[in-house]
């Protein structure tokens, strides 16, 4: 394995991740596992009254790339609307990582992105059931699992 892929930026996010943990009352959540390598990511979002991501947290286990990418993803999506997240594409996610990845490692770097996109799809399938929540708590309106 090429040690250059473990750039300082990736290592910083791996060792001191942004928002790793859980939201007390997420609006929505989704989990995925990469069966080839065992990496796991759970993404939890709390939407505010205007439909923006007020908080994004992840939890999981796996390689430095998958975990750092989930941290970077959480940082990137906070403050975004659902429409902005729907328009967010894989090449942009890969650019956020700031390191070149082989095709195999791209699966690791895009696992959190896949979780986000699946979550967006599930929200779109149940639009009448999903209502943004006040950021002061309450039970999740939609919680999904992969």
N, C-alpha and C positions, 0 to 999 in steps of 0.2 A: 504494500500500500504506500502511496506517495504521501509523505508527511506534510507536503505543502498544502494539502487540502485542510489541514488543521491549522489554518491561519489564526492569528491572534484574535481577530474578530469572532471567529467561530468558537475558539477556546474560551473567550470571555463570556459569551452567551451560554456556553455549556457549563462553565464553572460557577457563574453567577447569573442564573437565568432570570429573565424578566417575567414576573407573574407566574411562577411555577407554583401550583397548588390548586385550590378550589375556590369558587365563588359560593358564598353561603346560600344564595337563592338565584341560580342562573335562570335567564329567560329560556335558554336552549343549550343543549350540549350534545356532543356526538363523539364516539370513539372508533378508532380503526387500529388494526394491527397489520404489519407487513409480514405475511406468513413465510416469506423467504428468509428474512433475517431476524424476525422476532421483535422488531421495534414496535412500540405502542405509543399512541398519542390520544389523549382525551382533551377536547377543546370545549370550554364553557364560555358563553357570552351572556352579558347582561346588557339589554337594550334600554335606553332611556325613553321618555315619553315621545320624543321626536323620531324614534327609530334609529338613532345612532348607537354605536357600540360604546357603552359607558365603561365597561370593563371586559377584558379578555384574559382568561387564565388557561393554562394547560397543565396537564400532568401526564407522566408517561415514563417509559424507560427505553433505552436503546443506545445507539452509537452517538458520538459527539455531534455528528451532522444532523441527525433527526431531532435531537433534543435542542440544539442551538437554533435550528430552523424554526421550531415551534415557539421558542422564546422570541425570535425576530418577528415571526408572524403576529404574535400577540401584541407586540409593540407597534407594529405597522397598522393593525386593524382598529385599534382604539381610536374613537372619534369619527370613524367612517360610517356612512349610511349603508343600509342593506343593498341599495342599488350600486354603490361604489364597490362593495364586496362582490356583487354579481359580475361586475366588469373586471375584477382583478384576475389576471391570467398567469399561468405557470411561468412564462419567461420573465415576468416581473418579479415573481417570487425568487426565481433563481438569481436574478440580478441583486436582490436584497441580501443574498448570502455573501456576495463579494468575493467568492472563490470559484474557480472552474471545477466542475464535477464531472466525472465519467458518467456514462449512461446508467451504470449500476448504482452509483452513489446518488444520482438524481432522484432515484426512488426514495432514498432516505431524506434528502432535502425537500422533497415534495409531499411527504407523508402528512404533515400538518396542513398543508395547502389542500390536499385531498379531503381531509376531515372537514375543513372549512367549506369546500365546494359541495360536499355531500350534505352538510348541515344546511347550506343555502337551498339546495334542491328540496330537502325535506320541509323546510319552511315554506317554500313555494307550493308544495303539494297540500299544505294545510293552512292557507292564508287566513281563513276565518277563525281558526283556533289560536293563532299567534297574535298576541297583543304585547307591545312594548310595556315594560314594567317601570314603575318608579324605582329609582336607584336606592331607595331606603329599605328594600327587602320584599318579602312575599315569596310565595311558592312559584317555581318555574311553571310557565304556561305550557311549554313544549320541551320535553327532554327526550332525546333519542339516543340509541346506542347502536353501534355497528356490529 
